[in-house]
Amino acid sequence: MIGYLKTFRISREDVSELRFLLHGPVGAGKSSIINTVKSIFEGHQFINCLAAAEVTKSFTVKFKKFSLRNVPFAMYDGMGLEDGDTKGVHAEDIINALKGHIADNYAFNPASAIDNTSKYYIHNPTLNDRMHCLVSVIPTDRISLMNDDTIQKMKVIRAAATKLEIPQVLFMTRVDQGCKLTQNDLGKIYQSKKIRDKVMECSNKLGVPVSCIFPVKNYSEENKSDEKLDCLMLEAFSQIVHSANDYLAGLNEEHDME
Protein backbone atom coordinates (compact mmCIF):
# COMPACT_ATOMS: atom_id res chain seq x y z
CA MET A 1 0.00 0.00 0.00
CA ILE A 2 2.79 2.42 0.89
CA GLY A 3 4.56 1.62 -2.39
CA TYR A 4 1.42 2.42 -4.36
CA LEU A 5 0.94 5.75 -2.58
CA LYS A 6 4.57 6.72 -3.11
CA THR A 7 4.10 6.38 -6.88
CA PHE A 8 0.63 7.93 -6.99
CA ARG A 9 -0.17 10.33 -9.83
CA ILE A 10 -2.86 13.02 -9.59
CA SER A 11 -5.64 12.96 -12.20
CA ARG A 12 -5.09 16.62 -13.17
CA GLU A 13 -1.82 17.98 -14.53
CA ASP A 14 -2.60 21.48 -13.27
CA VAL A 15 -2.81 20.32 -9.62
CA SER A 16 0.56 19.90 -7.91
CA GLU A 17 -0.65 18.16 -4.75
CA LEU A 18 -3.75 16.72 -3.11
CA ARG A 19 -4.70 18.88 -0.13
CA PHE A 20 -6.46 17.49 2.94
CA LEU A 21 -7.97 19.73 5.62
CA LEU A 22 -8.23 18.21 9.10
CA HIS A 23 -10.76 19.61 11.55
CA GLY A 24 -12.45 18.54 14.76
CA PRO A 25 -12.79 19.29 18.47
CA VAL A 26 -9.85 20.16 20.70
CA GLY A 27 -7.87 17.06 21.66
CA ALA A 28 -9.23 14.91 18.82
CA GLY A 29 -5.73 14.09 17.54
CA LYS A 30 -5.43 16.12 14.32
CA SER A 31 -1.76 16.99 14.86
CA SER A 32 -1.04 13.42 15.95
CA ILE A 33 -2.55 12.10 12.71
CA ILE A 34 -0.08 14.28 10.80
CA ASN A 35 2.77 12.99 12.98
CA THR A 36 1.69 9.41 12.34
CA VAL A 37 1.29 9.76 8.57
CA LYS A 38 4.64 11.52 8.23
CA SER A 39 6.27 8.82 10.39
CA ILE A 40 4.92 6.10 8.08
CA PHE A 41 5.97 7.82 4.85
CA GLU A 42 9.35 9.05 6.07
CA GLY A 43 10.38 5.90 7.94
CA HIS A 44 11.11 7.46 11.34
CA GLN A 45 9.20 8.98 14.22
CA PHE A 46 8.17 12.48 13.19
CA ILE A 47 7.92 14.99 16.02
CA ASN A 48 8.20 18.39 14.30
CA CYS A 49 4.44 18.85 14.29
CA LEU A 50 3.86 19.46 17.99
CA ALA A 51 0.90 17.75 19.59
CA ALA A 52 -0.53 17.76 23.08
CA ALA A 53 -1.99 14.55 24.48
CA GLU A 54 -4.56 15.79 26.98
CA VAL A 55 -5.78 19.35 26.36
CA THR A 56 -8.83 21.46 27.01
CA LYS A 57 -7.76 24.33 24.74
CA SER A 58 -6.45 24.14 21.19
CA PHE A 59 -2.70 23.53 21.02
CA THR A 60 -2.56 24.54 17.34
CA VAL A 61 -3.30 28.24 16.82
CA LYS A 62 -2.14 28.76 13.21
CA PHE A 63 -3.22 27.36 9.87
CA LYS A 64 -0.30 25.08 9.02
CA LYS A 65 0.65 23.04 5.98
CA PHE A 66 2.53 19.75 6.35
CA SER A 67 3.88 18.18 3.18
CA LEU A 68 4.94 14.57 2.80
CA ARG A 69 8.40 13.97 1.39
CA ASN A 70 8.50 12.99 -2.31
CA VAL A 71 4.73 12.44 -2.61
CA PRO A 72 2.08 14.91 -3.87
CA PHE A 73 0.07 15.11 -0.65
CA ALA A 74 -0.30 17.93 1.89
CA MET A 75 -2.18 17.91 5.18
CA TYR A 76 -3.48 21.09 6.81
CA ASP A 77 -3.93 21.52 10.54
CA GLY A 78 -5.56 24.34 12.48
CA MET A 79 -7.18 25.38 15.71
CA GLY A 80 -9.65 22.93 17.21
CA LEU A 81 -13.38 23.50 17.60
CA GLU A 82 -14.65 24.48 21.04
CA ASP A 83 -18.03 25.20 22.56
CA GLY A 84 -19.18 28.83 22.40
CA ASP A 85 -18.92 31.66 19.90
CA THR A 86 -15.60 33.12 21.14
CA LYS A 87 -13.59 29.94 21.69
CA GLY A 88 -11.67 27.80 19.24
CA VAL A 89 -11.74 28.12 15.48
CA HIS A 90 -14.75 29.68 13.75
CA ALA A 91 -16.67 27.35 11.47
CA GLU A 92 -16.46 30.10 8.84
CA ASP A 93 -12.66 29.94 8.96
CA ILE A 94 -12.76 26.22 8.16
CA ILE A 95 -15.15 26.93 5.29
CA ASN A 96 -12.87 29.70 3.99
CA ALA A 97 -9.94 27.28 4.15
CA LEU A 98 -11.94 24.73 2.13
CA LYS A 99 -12.51 27.38 -0.53
CA GLY A 100 -8.79 28.25 -0.63
CA HIS A 101 -9.12 31.72 0.88
CA ILE A 102 -6.67 31.22 3.79
CA ALA A 103 -2.89 31.28 3.37
CA ASP A 104 -0.42 29.18 5.36
CA ASN A 105 0.55 30.56 8.81
CA TYR A 106 -2.65 32.54 9.35
CA ALA A 107 -3.20 32.92 13.12
CA PHE A 108 -6.80 32.07 13.98
CA ASN A 109 -8.71 34.62 16.05
CA PRO A 110 -11.32 33.06 18.36
CA ALA A 111 -13.17 36.39 18.45
CA SER A 112 -13.75 36.68 14.69
CA ALA A 113 -13.28 34.84 11.40
CA ILE A 114 -10.83 36.04 8.74
CA ASP A 115 -12.03 38.84 6.44
CA ASN A 116 -10.87 39.97 3.01
CA THR A 117 -8.70 42.75 4.45
CA SER A 118 -6.27 40.30 6.03
CA LYS A 119 -2.91 39.81 4.32
CA TYR A 120 -3.52 36.07 4.72
CA TYR A 121 -6.77 36.22 2.72
CA ILE A 122 -6.44 34.81 -0.82
CA HIS A 123 -8.91 36.72 -2.98
CA ASN A 124 -8.86 34.59 -6.12
CA PRO A 125 -7.93 31.05 -5.07
CA THR A 126 -6.96 28.54 -7.74
CA LEU A 127 -7.62 24.81 -7.60
CA ASN A 128 -4.15 24.50 -6.06
CA ASP A 129 -5.25 26.76 -3.18
CA ARG A 130 -8.48 24.89 -2.47
CA MET A 131 -8.88 21.78 -0.34
CA HIS A 132 -9.63 18.52 -2.08
CA CYS A 133 -10.93 16.51 0.89
CA LEU A 134 -12.32 17.39 4.34
CA VAL A 135 -11.15 15.05 7.11
CA SER A 136 -13.21 15.22 10.30
CA VAL A 137 -11.39 13.89 13.37
CA ILE A 138 -13.26 12.54 16.41
CA PRO A 139 -11.77 10.70 19.45
CA THR A 140 -13.43 7.31 20.00
CA ASP A 141 -13.54 7.59 23.79
CA ARG A 142 -15.11 11.05 23.78
CA ILE A 143 -17.87 10.76 21.17
CA SER A 144 -20.57 10.43 23.84
CA LEU A 145 -19.22 13.51 25.65
CA MET A 146 -19.26 15.87 22.68
CA ASN A 147 -21.23 19.05 23.28
CA ASP A 148 -24.16 19.85 20.98
CA ASP A 149 -22.54 23.18 20.08
CA THR A 150 -19.40 21.48 18.71
CA ILE A 151 -21.49 18.91 16.85
CA GLN A 152 -23.55 21.68 15.27
CA LYS A 153 -20.39 23.50 14.13
CA MET A 154 -19.14 20.30 12.50
CA LYS A 155 -22.48 19.87 10.76
CA VAL A 156 -22.31 23.43 9.41
CA ILE A 157 -18.82 22.75 8.05
CA ARG A 158 -19.93 19.45 6.52
CA ALA A 159 -22.92 21.13 4.88
CA ALA A 160 -20.62 23.74 3.32
CA ALA A 161 -18.27 21.01 2.05
CA THR A 162 -21.24 19.17 0.58
CA LYS A 163 -22.39 22.32 -1.21
CA LEU A 164 -18.86 22.70 -2.61
CA GLU A 165 -18.96 18.98 -3.59
CA ILE A 166 -15.74 18.40 -1.63
CA PRO A 167 -15.48 14.77 -0.42
CA GLN A 168 -15.60 14.09 3.30
CA VAL A 169 -14.10 11.32 5.42
CA LEU A 170 -13.98 10.86 9.19
CA PHE A 171 -11.03 9.48 11.16
CA MET A 172 -12.07 8.04 14.53
CA THR A 173 -8.94 8.27 16.68
CA ARG A 174 -7.92 6.77 20.05
CA VAL A 175 -9.53 3.40 19.28
CA ASP A 176 -7.29 1.79 21.89
CA GLN A 177 -8.90 4.02 24.54
CA GLY A 178 -12.40 3.02 23.52
CA CYS A 179 -12.02 -0.77 23.57
CA LYS A 180 -9.83 -3.14 25.62
CA LEU A 181 -9.85 -5.79 22.85
CA THR A 182 -8.42 -3.23 20.42
CA GLN A 183 -6.01 -1.95 23.06
CA ASN A 184 -4.51 -5.44 23.34
CA ASP A 185 -4.51 -6.17 19.59
CA LEU A 186 -5.19 -3.57 16.89
CA GLY A 187 -5.61 -6.42 14.42
CA LYS A 188 -8.97 -7.24 16.05
CA ILE A 189 -10.44 -3.79 15.51
CA TYR A 190 -13.08 -4.97 13.04
CA GLN A 191 -14.11 -7.75 15.41
CA SER A 192 -14.86 -5.29 18.20
CA LYS A 193 -18.53 -4.65 18.98
CA LYS A 194 -17.55 -1.57 21.00
CA ILE A 195 -15.79 -0.05 18.00
CA ARG A 196 -18.75 -0.87 15.72
CA ASP A 197 -21.08 0.80 18.23
CA LYS A 198 -18.85 3.90 18.34
CA VAL A 199 -18.79 4.07 14.55
CA MET A 200 -22.60 3.96 14.52
CA GLU A 201 -22.80 6.62 17.25
CA CYS A 202 -20.40 8.82 15.30
CA SER A 203 -22.46 8.34 12.14
CA ASN A 204 -25.72 9.18 13.93
CA LYS A 205 -24.35 12.30 15.64
CA LEU A 206 -22.65 13.82 12.57
CA GLY A 207 -24.53 12.31 9.66
CA VAL A 208 -21.40 10.71 8.18
CA PRO A 209 -22.01 7.41 6.33
CA VAL A 210 -20.52 4.41 8.14
CA SER A 211 -18.52 3.59 4.99
CA CYS A 212 -16.71 6.93 5.35
CA ILE A 213 -15.66 6.44 8.99
CA PHE A 214 -12.23 4.94 9.63
CA PRO A 215 -11.09 3.86 13.11
CA VAL A 216 -7.38 4.62 13.56
CA LYS A 217 -4.68 4.86 16.19
CA ASN A 218 -1.92 7.47 16.23
CA TYR A 219 1.64 6.97 17.34
CA SER A 220 1.95 8.21 20.92
CA GLU A 221 4.14 6.31 23.38
CA GLU A 222 5.54 3.97 20.69
CA ASN A 223 9.22 4.46 19.81
CA LYS A 224 9.32 2.04 16.88
CA SER A 225 7.07 1.25 13.94
CA ASP A 226 3.95 -0.86 14.43
CA GLU A 227 2.74 -2.73 11.36
CA LYS A 228 -0.89 -3.03 12.48
CA LEU A 229 -1.06 0.67 13.38
CA ASP A 230 0.51 1.56 10.02
CA CYS A 231 -1.98 -0.59 8.11
CA LEU A 232 -4.98 1.04 9.81
CA MET A 233 -3.71 4.53 9.08
CA LEU A 234 -2.70 3.71 5.50
CA GLU A 235 -6.14 2.25 4.80
CA ALA A 236 -7.74 5.49 6.01
CA PHE A 237 -5.20 7.69 4.25
CA SER A 238 -5.64 5.79 0.97
CA GLN A 239 -9.35 6.58 1.13
CA ILE A 240 -8.81 10.34 1.36
CA VAL A 241 -6.28 10.14 -1.49
CA HIS A 242 -8.75 8.35 -3.75
CA SER A 243 -11.65 10.58 -2.67
CA ALA A 244 -9.66 13.74 -3.42
CA ASN A 245 -8.41 12.39 -6.73
CA ASP A 246 -11.91 11.32 -7.79
CA TYR A 247 -13.13 14.83 -6.93
CA LEU A 248 -10.49 16.35 -9.22
CA ALA A 249 -11.24 13.82 -11.95
CA GLY A 250 -14.90 14.82 -11.72
CA LEU A 251 -13.92 18.45 -12.26
CA ASN A 252 -12.02 17.32 -15.37
CA GLU A 253 -15.13 15.59 -16.71
CA GLU A 254 -17.31 18.64 -16.03
CA HIS A 255 -14.82 20.77 -17.93
CA ASP A 256 -14.80 18.33 -20.85
CA MET A 257 -18.62 18.53 -21.08
CA GLU A 258 -18.67 22.35 -21.21
N, C-alpha and C positions, 0 to 999 in steps of 0.2 A: 504493500500500500504506500509506504513512504517513497519507494522508488518511482511509482507512478506519479505521485504528487510532485516529485522533484523534476520530472520531465513534462509537467503539465503545460499545455499551450492554450492561451485565452482565445475565445471564438472571434474576437474583434481585433484587428490589427491596430486600431486607433486607441486601444485601451492598454496601458502599460502594466497595470496590476489590478487584481481583484481586491476590493476594499470592503472590509467587514467592520461594522460598528457594533461594539458591545455595550449593552446598557442593562441596568437592573438596580435593585436596592443596595444600600450600603452593606458591605460585608458579604456580598453574594459570591465573590471570587473572580471578578472580571480580570483584574491584574494578574491573578494567579493562573488563569487560563492562558494568558499571553506568555507568562513564564514557562508554563508547561509545554505549550506548542513550540516555543523557541528552543527549549531544551531538547525536544524530540528531533526537530529539524537540524539543530546545530551540534548534536551529539555530546552536549555537556550541560550541567545544571546552569540555567540562565537566571541571574539574580539582578540584572541591571534595572528591570522594571520592578520598582519597589512595591511590596504588597504587605498589608497588615492583616493578621490572622483574625483577631477578634476586635471589631471596631463598632462604634455607635455613630461616628461621623465619617464622612467620605475622606479616604486617605488620598485619593487622586483629585486634584483641584484644577488641572489643566487638560485641555483636549490634546491627546498625545498619539502620535503615529508610531507603530512598531512594525518594521519590515522584517521579513524572513530572508536569511541569506541565500542568494542564488535562486530564489523562486519568486514568481510574480504575485505574491500575496502580501497584504498589509492589514494589520489589525489596529483598530482605534479604540482607545480607552478614554474615559472621562469621569466626571464626578458622579457619584451614586445618587439614586433617588431617595428622598426622605419624605416623611409626612409633613404636611404644611406647605404654605405658599412661599415661605421665605427661607426654606432649608433645602439643601441638596440642589441638584441640577434641575432647571426648568424643563418641562416636557417640550416646550417650544424650541429650546436649544438643541435637543436631540433631533427634533424634526428638521431644524435648519441644517444640522450636520448631515442628515440623510440626503438633503437636497444639494449638498456641496457648498453651502454658504459660509462654513466656518473653517478658518485656516488653522494649521497645526500650531500648538502652544497658546491658543486662546485660553485665558483664565476665566473660568465660569464665575458668575456673580449670582449668589443665591437670591439676591434681592430683585434681580431683573434679567430677562433674557437678552441676548445680543441684539443690537439694532444695526441698521445699515450705515451708521456713522462710525462704527468701530473699524480700526485699521485691520482687524482680523476678519472682517466681513467680506466675503467674495461675492461681488455683485453679479457676475455672469459666469456661473460655474459650468465647466465642461463635464463630459461624461467621466473624465479622469478625476474630477473633484468630488463627484457624487459617490454615495455608498451603494454597493451592489448587493448587500445582504445585511439584514438586521438580526443580530444575535441577542436574544433576551437571556439573562443569566439569573437563575433562582437557586438558592441553597435548599437541598432536600430536607434538611432537618428544621427549616424555618418557614416552610410553605404555609403551615397552619397558623403561624403567628403573624403573617403579613397583614399590615393595616389596609383597610379599604381605600384610603387615600392613595397609597402607593400603587395598589392594584389598578385604581382608576387611571392614574398617570400612565401606567404601562399600557392600558387599553387605548388611551388617547394616542400614544405613540404608535401602537400597532395599527390603529385605524388610519393614521396618516401614511404609514408605510404601505398599507393595502391600497390606499388611493393612488399612491405613486407607483404601484405594482412592483414594489421591491420585495423580494422573497424574505421570509422570516423563519427562523429556527430558534429553538430554545435549548440551552444547555442547563441541565439540572445537576448542580455541583454538590460536593460533600456527601456523595452516596454512602460513603463508609460511616458517616455520622448518623445516617437515617436507618441503617439496617446492620445488625450484628453479623448476619450471614455474609453480606457483602464486605463487611469490615475484615472478616477472616479470609475471604477469597473473592477477589474482584471478578474472577471467572464465572462466578455463580450469580452475577447481577441479574440476568434475565430469568433466573429461577426464583427470584425473590418476590414474594407476594407483597411485602412492604414497599418495595421499589415500584411495583406495578400500581399499587394503591396511590403512591405519591405522584406518579406520572398522571394518573386519572385526576387527582386533586388539582394538580397544576393545570391540566387541560381545562377543567371545569372553571377554575378561578379566572384564567386569562383568555380562554377561548382559543387556545393553540391546539391544533389537531395532534392526537397522540403520536402519529407517524412523524411529527416534526419535533418531538421532544427526545433529547438524548441525555441519558444519565452518564455523568463523567466524574472522575476524580482528578484533582490537581496534585502536582508534586508539592509536598509541604515539608515533612520531616525526613523524607527519603534523601539519601546522599548518593544513590546510584540508580541507574535506569531500571524500570519495572515494565516488563513486556506486556502484562495484562493492562496496566494503566495506560501505556502507550497505545495499545490497540483500541481501547475505549475512546480515547481522545482522537485518534486518527479517523475512526469511523465517523465521529461527530464532525470533525473538521472537513473530511471528504464531502460530507453532505452540504456544508455551506459553500464549498468550492464549486460543486456541481450546480447548486441552486443559483449562485451568482453568475456562473457561466451561462446557464440556461436563460437567465434574465437578459444578459447581453445578447445572446443569440436571438432571442425574441425581438429585441430592438432592431437587430439586423434584418429580420424577416419583415418587420413593419416598414422599415425603410425601403426594402425591395418592392413592397406592394404599392408604395406611393407613386 
